[in-house]
Amino acid sequence: MSTGRAFNEWLDTRYGMSARGQMRSLDYLQADNQMRTFAQMTGGRWYNPRFQAEFPEVFRGISNSVRNQYTISYKPSNPKLDGSYRKLKVQLMEPGTEKPLSIRDQKNKELKYNIIARDGYTARRQVE
């Protein structure tokens, strides 16, 4: 979670733009961009709250994610140790079919789900 944006907003409201300039707001923007990139590369999430009042909702979201996560593994069909990039696609499928999984609640209302996974990985290289 990034707190740089909330900190910058706090500085602006209390001391104006001059204080934020002194705190190197560009550094915060670069750091936030890097964190967003790391989250995307690893299949994680990146939160960027603007105000301190948003923190409880962010923490609830993190808490829910931790309670509802699964770990999967697989054996690649390409066993080559060539250091190439391999794309991944994770889907929930109906058992025994090629249809996407449909999840319904007690009232038979379809529930939405979100799969958070990394886009791919780099295969290991063979050590010579």
Phi and psi restraints in degrees (value plus and minus 20) as a CYANA .aco file:
   2 SER   PHI    -113.9   -73.9
   2 SER   PSI     110.2   150.2
   3 THR   PHI    -129.0   -89.0
   3 THR   PSI     -19.6    20.4
   4 GLY   PHI     -81.4   -41.4
   4 GLY   PSI     -61.5   -21.5
   5 ARG   PHI     -85.4   -45.4
   5 ARG   PSI     -64.9   -24.9
   6 ALA   PHI     -83.0   -43.0
   6 ALA   PSI     -59.2   -19.2
   7 PHE   PHI     -85.5   -45.5
   7 PHE   PSI     -63.0   -23.0
   8 ASN   PHI     -82.0   -42.0
   8 ASN   PSI     -62.5   -22.5
   9 GLU   PHI     -82.1   -42.1
   9 GLU   PSI     -61.6   -21.6
  10 TRP   PHI     -81.6   -41.6
  10 TRP   PSI     -64.6   -24.6
  11 LEU   PHI     -82.4   -42.4
  11 LEU   PSI     -63.9   -23.9
  12 ASP   PHI     -80.3   -40.3
  12 ASP   PSI     -63.1   -23.1
  13 THR   PHI     -90.4   -50.4
  13 THR   PSI     -49.0    -9.0
  14 ARG   PHI    -115.0   -75.0
  14 ARG   PSI     -57.4   -17.4
  15 TYR   PHI    -144.5  -104.5
  15 TYR   PSI     -25.6    14.4
  16 GLY   PHI      66.3   106.3
  16 GLY   PSI     157.8   197.8
  17 MET   PHI     -83.8   -43.8
  17 MET   PSI     -48.6    -8.6
  18 SER   PHI     -83.4   -43.4
  18 SER   PSI     -56.3   -16.3
  19 ALA   PHI     -87.4   -47.4
  19 ALA   PSI     -60.0   -20.0
  20 ARG   PHI     -85.3   -45.3
  20 ARG   PSI     -58.7   -18.7
  21 GLY   PHI     -80.1   -40.1
  21 GLY   PSI     -57.6   -17.6
  22 GLN   PHI     -87.8   -47.8
  22 GLN   PSI     -48.0    -8.0
  23 MET   PHI    -106.1   -66.1
  23 MET   PSI     -11.8    28.2
  24 ARG   PHI      39.1    79.1
  24 ARG   PSI      46.2    86.2
  25 SER   PHI     -79.0   -39.0
  25 SER   PSI     -48.0    -8.0
  26 LEU   PHI     -82.7   -42.7
  26 LEU   PSI     -57.4   -17.4
  27 ASP   PHI     -80.7   -40.7
  27 ASP   PSI     -59.8   -19.8
  28 TYR   PHI     -84.8   -44.8
  28 TYR   PSI     -62.2   -22.2
  29 LEU   PHI     -83.1   -43.1
  29 LEU   PSI     -62.1   -22.1
  30 GLN   PHI     -85.7   -45.7
  30 GLN   PSI     -62.0   -22.0
  31 ALA   PHI     -84.5   -44.5
  31 ALA   PSI     -63.2   -23.2
  32 ASP   PHI     -82.4   -42.4
  32 ASP   PSI     -61.7   -21.7
  33 ASN   PHI     -82.5   -42.5
  33 ASN   PSI     -60.4   -20.4
  34 GLN   PHI     -86.3   -46.3
  34 GLN   PSI     -61.3   -21.3
  35 MET   PHI     -84.1   -44.1
  35 MET   PSI     -60.1   -20.1
  36 ARG   PHI     -80.9   -40.9
  36 ARG   PSI     -62.5   -22.5
  37 THR   PHI     -84.0   -44.0
  37 THR   PSI     -66.0   -26.0
  38 PHE   PHI     -80.0   -40.0
  38 PHE   PSI     -62.9   -22.9
  39 ALA   PHI     -81.8   -41.8
  39 ALA   PSI     -64.2   -24.2
  40 GLN   PHI     -84.8   -44.8
  40 GLN   PSI     -62.9   -22.9
  41 MET   PHI     -85.9   -45.9
  41 MET   PSI     -52.1   -12.1
  42 THR   PHI    -120.5   -80.5
  42 THR   PSI     -19.2    20.8
  43 GLY   PHI      61.1   101.1
  43 GLY   PSI      -2.8    37.2
  44 GLY   PHI    -115.6   -75.6
  44 GLY   PSI    -191.5  -151.5
  45 ARG   PHI    -139.0   -99.0
  45 ARG   PSI     133.2   173.2
  46 TRP   PHI    -147.9  -107.9
  46 TRP   PSI     106.1   146.1
  47 TYR   PHI    -128.8   -88.8
  47 TYR   PSI     118.6   158.6
  48 ASN   PHI    -153.2  -113.2
  48 ASN   PSI      51.6    91.6
  49 PRO   PHI     -86.7   -46.7
  49 PRO   PSI     123.1   163.1
  50 ARG   PHI    -110.6   -70.6
  50 ARG   PSI     -53.9   -13.9
  51 PHE   PHI    -148.1  -108.1
  51 PHE   PSI     135.1   175.1
  52 GLN   PHI     -79.7   -39.7
  52 GLN   PSI     -50.2   -10.2
  53 ALA   PHI     -84.4   -44.4
  53 ALA   PSI     -38.3     1.7
  54 GLU   PHI    -101.8   -61.8
  54 GLU   PSI     -34.8     5.2
  55 PHE   PHI     -78.3   -38.3
  55 PHE   PSI     -65.4   -25.4
  56 PRO   PHI     -77.3   -37.3
  56 PRO   PSI     -60.2   -20.2
  57 GLU   PHI     -86.2   -46.2
  57 GLU   PSI     -59.4   -19.4
  58 VAL   PHI     -82.5   -42.5
  58 VAL   PSI     -65.0   -25.0
  59 PHE   PHI     -84.8   -44.8
  59 PHE   PSI     -56.1   -16.1
  60 ARG   PHI     -83.8   -43.8
  60 ARG   PSI     -61.6   -21.6
  61 GLY   PHI     -82.3   -42.3
  61 GLY   PSI     -62.4   -22.4
  62 ILE   PHI     -84.6   -44.6
  62 ILE   PSI     -63.7   -23.7
  63 SER   PHI     -79.6   -39.6
  63 SER   PSI     -65.1   -25.1
  64 ASN   PHI     -83.2   -43.2
  64 ASN   PSI     -59.4   -19.4
  65 SER   PHI     -84.1   -44.1
  65 SER   PSI     -60.6   -20.6
  66 VAL   PHI     -86.9   -46.9
  66 VAL   PSI     -55.8   -15.8
  67 ARG   PHI     -93.4   -53.4
  67 ARG   PSI     -42.3    -2.3
  68 ASN   PHI    -141.6  -101.6
  68 ASN   PSI      27.2    67.2
  69 GLN   PHI    -138.2   -98.2
  69 GLN   PSI     133.1   173.1
  70 TYR   PHI    -151.7  -111.7
  70 TYR   PSI     131.8   171.8
  71 THR   PHI    -134.5   -94.5
  71 THR   PSI     109.2   149.2
  72 ILE   PHI    -143.0  -103.0
  72 ILE   PSI     138.1   178.1
  73 SER   PHI    -160.7  -120.7
  73 SER   PSI     144.6   184.6
  74 TYR   PHI    -175.0  -135.0
  74 TYR   PSI     144.3   184.3
  75 LYS   PHI    -126.4   -86.4
  75 LYS   PSI     101.0   141.0
  76 PRO   PHI     -85.1   -45.1
  76 PRO   PSI     126.6   166.6
  77 SER   PHI     -94.5   -54.5
  77 SER   PSI     -39.8     0.2
  78 ASN   PHI    -124.7   -84.7
  78 ASN   PSI      81.9   121.9
  79 PRO   PHI    -101.9   -61.9
  79 PRO   PSI     -20.0    20.0
  80 LYS   PHI     -82.9   -42.9
  80 LYS   PSI     114.9   154.9
  81 LEU   PHI    -118.3   -78.3
  81 LEU   PSI      54.4    94.4
  82 ASP   PHI    -135.4   -95.4
  82 ASP   PSI     -16.4    23.6
  83 GLY   PHI      52.7    92.7
  83 GLY   PSI      -5.8    34.2
  84 SER   PHI    -100.3   -60.3
  84 SER   PSI     138.5   178.5
  85 TYR   PHI    -104.9   -64.9
  85 TYR   PSI     113.1   153.1
  86 ARG   PHI    -139.2   -99.2
  86 ARG   PSI     101.0   141.0
  87 LYS   PHI     -95.7   -55.7
  87 LYS   PSI     126.9   166.9
  88 LEU   PHI    -140.2  -100.2
  88 LEU   PSI     127.8   167.8
  89 LYS   PHI    -157.4  -117.4
  89 LYS   PSI      99.0   139.0
  90 VAL   PHI    -129.1   -89.1
  90 VAL   PSI     106.0   146.0
  91 GLN   PHI    -156.5  -116.5
  91 GLN   PSI     130.1   170.1
  92 LEU   PHI    -116.7   -76.7
  92 LEU   PSI     104.1   144.1
  93 MET   PHI    -140.0  -100.0
  93 MET   PSI     128.8   168.8
  94 GLU   PHI     -81.9   -41.9
  94 GLU   PSI     115.3   155.3
  95 PRO   PHI     -76.4   -36.4
  95 PRO   PSI     111.1   151.1
  96 GLY   PHI      55.7    95.7
  96 GLY   PSI     -13.0    27.0
  97 THR   PHI    -151.9  -111.9
  97 THR   PSI     159.2   199.2
  98 GLU   PHI    -132.4   -92.4
  98 GLU   PSI       2.6    42.6
  99 LYS   PHI    -114.6   -74.6
  99 LYS   PSI     126.0   166.0
 100 PRO   PHI     -81.1   -41.1
 100 PRO   PSI     125.5   165.5
 101 LEU   PHI     -87.6   -47.6
 101 LEU   PSI     115.8   155.8
 102 SER   PHI    -131.3   -91.3
 102 SER   PSI     101.7   141.7
 103 ILE   PHI    -130.1   -90.1
 103 ILE   PSI     111.2   151.2
 104 ARG   PHI    -145.8  -105.8
 104 ARG   PSI     128.4   168.4
 105 ASP   PHI    -106.8   -66.8
 105 ASP   PSI    -192.2  -152.2
 106 GLN   PHI     -82.0   -42.0
 106 GLN   PSI     -46.2    -6.2
 107 LYS   PHI    -114.6   -74.6
 107 LYS   PSI      -6.6    33.4
 108 ASN   PHI      45.6    85.6
 108 ASN   PSI       1.2    41.2
 109 LYS   PHI    -105.7   -65.7
 109 LYS   PSI     112.7   152.7
 110 GLU   PHI     -89.5   -49.5
 110 GLU   PSI     112.1   152.1
 111 LEU   PHI    -119.6   -79.6
 111 LEU   PSI     121.8   161.8
 112 LYS   PHI    -108.7   -68.7
 112 LYS   PSI     127.5   167.5
 113 TYR   PHI    -155.6  -115.6
 113 TYR   PSI     139.1   179.1
 114 ASN   PHI    -149.6  -109.6
 114 ASN   PSI     105.4   145.4
 115 ILE   PHI    -118.0   -78.0
 115 ILE   PSI     103.3   143.3
 116 ILE   PHI    -131.4   -91.4
 116 ILE   PSI      94.4   134.4
 117 ALA   PHI    -168.9  -128.9
 117 ALA   PSI     136.9   176.9
 118 ARG   PHI     -90.0   -50.0
 118 ARG   PSI     136.6   176.6
 119 ASP   PHI     -95.4   -55.4
 119 ASP   PSI     -44.2    -4.2
 120 GLY   PHI     155.3   195.3
 120 GLY   PSI    -189.8  -149.8
 121 TYR   PHI    -172.3  -132.3
 121 TYR   PSI     144.4   184.4
 122 THR   PHI    -121.7   -81.7
 122 THR   PSI     103.7   143.7
 123 ALA   PHI     -84.3   -44.3
 123 ALA   PSI     132.1   172.1
 124 ARG   PHI     -87.9   -47.9
 124 ARG   PSI     135.9   175.9
 125 ARG   PHI    -118.7   -78.7
 125 ARG   PSI     127.3   167.3
 126 GLN   PHI     -92.3   -52.3
 126 GLN   PSI     113.0   153.0
 127 VAL   PHI    -100.0   -60.0
 127 VAL   PSI     109.9   149.9
